[in-house]
Amino acid sequence: MALLVEKYGGTSVKNVTRVMEVAYNVRDRIKEGHQIVMVVSAPGGMTDELIERAKSINSNPRGRELDVLLSTGEQISIALMAMALENLGVKAISYTASQLGIITVGEHNSARIKEIHTEMVKRKLDEGYVVIVAGFQGVTPGGAVTTLGRGGSDTSAVALGAALGAREVDIYTDVDGVYSADPRIVEGAVKHSDISYEEMIEMAGSGAKVLHSRSVELAAKYGIDIHLRSSFNWREGTRIGEEKHMEKHVIRGIAATENLTKVSIEGRCLSLSDTIGAISRSGANIDVITHNYQRGRTEISCIIKEEYLDSALSAIETGEVSWRKELAKVSVIGLGVKSKGTAATVFDILSREGIEVEGVSCSEINISCIIPEEDVKRAQCALHKELIETE
């Protein structure tokens, strides 16, 4: 008898029809003799709708109250799923994070899981129940409801899998795996049967929206494989795990992030740490920092998401500030990045396409270029064709 930990995203439980489809699949797995723990998200679109409602009443709601509100979406899903399974003759019971004991620390809206009490889950599994847990949420030691931020349900599932000693966590969504590029943009994109933790973390951080990097980092820490698959066709998806099982020295993916802005600050005696620190404290995630000093003047530039521009500008207290909107980041990811000449090839491809490069950042498995947003689709197609399709 195998323990299965399965996470179902918002599109998988968006309406009653989808809930029943998932319930039928779970029933079939129970008939095969498995024990199942489900982690379920709010119905698709509901979290965003609740945020909009909150901000229509208060443009800056307190984190505590926002968490109380947002946690209701998952409660709807877990209750409906338990009802659906019971209707199919399957014993099922749902738990919120506070009922189960998913203890978190940190700030509201971005809490971190500290520990999970598993006694109740194990007891109910032994009694033959499917245990359905609300994803995305937790509770402080003092009893306050918290949420984990974007991708929180993926993180909930991996954390629960680790606490229960599972070897693998199945994450069901509306895509059937990890592709070498967005198949809606790149016609030649191919689905990977497997990919390493490190490569998946880079792809997630570079714009691939199939999985949140926090959950992959947690899976890597505890040595748990993630099987990313679709609840719309139930076929084999992509397994994310240790690099030693993967093919080496290849380019695995092309990813992109849009709606970026380059902020530049120029002046005398500017402090890099003070300037970047101020922008960071404004809430902006900073990418691709450049620092130049010439003839007594300093220029500091960084890339941020456009939505944080106003708060970043308010935080900058010294220097002459300018900015450029409508930028994007295109990233080439894989162990093949370490191969001699890969970076030069990337720049050559973009140059031949007539695409201006505003900035570059590199790691051992990632080369990212800041380019005009209008060129991002063309860049993805050109890079994929030469670096992946011709291999």
Secondary structure as UniProt FT lines:
FT   STRAND          3..8
FT   HELIX           10..13
FT   HELIX           16..31
FT   TURN            32..33
FT   STRAND          35..40
FT   TURN            44..45
FT   HELIX           46..57
FT   HELIX           63..87
FT   TURN            88..89
FT   STRAND          92..95
FT   HELIX           97..100
FT   STRAND          102..105
FT   TURN            108..109
FT   STRAND          112..116
FT   HELIX           119..126
FT   TURN            127..128
FT   STRAND          130..134
FT   STRAND          137..139
FT   TURN            141..142
FT   STRAND          145..147
FT   TURN            150..151
FT   HELIX           152..164
FT   STRAND          168..173
FT   TURN            183..185
FT   TURN            187..188
FT   STRAND          194..196
FT   HELIX           197..205
FT   TURN            206..207
FT   TURN            209..210
FT   HELIX           213..222
FT   STRAND          225..230
FT   TURN            231..233
FT   STRAND          238..241
FT   HELIX           243..245
FT   STRAND          253..267
FT   HELIX           272..281
FT   TURN            282..283
FT   STRAND          287..294
FT   TURN            295..296
FT   STRAND          297..305
FT   HELIX           306..308
FT   HELIX           309..315
FT   STRAND          320..333
FT   HELIX           335..338
FT   TURN            340..341
FT   HELIX           342..352
FT   TURN            353..354
FT   STRAND          359..363
FT   TURN            364..365
FT   STRAND          366..372
FT   HELIX           373..375
FT   HELIX           376..384
FT   HELIX           385..389
//
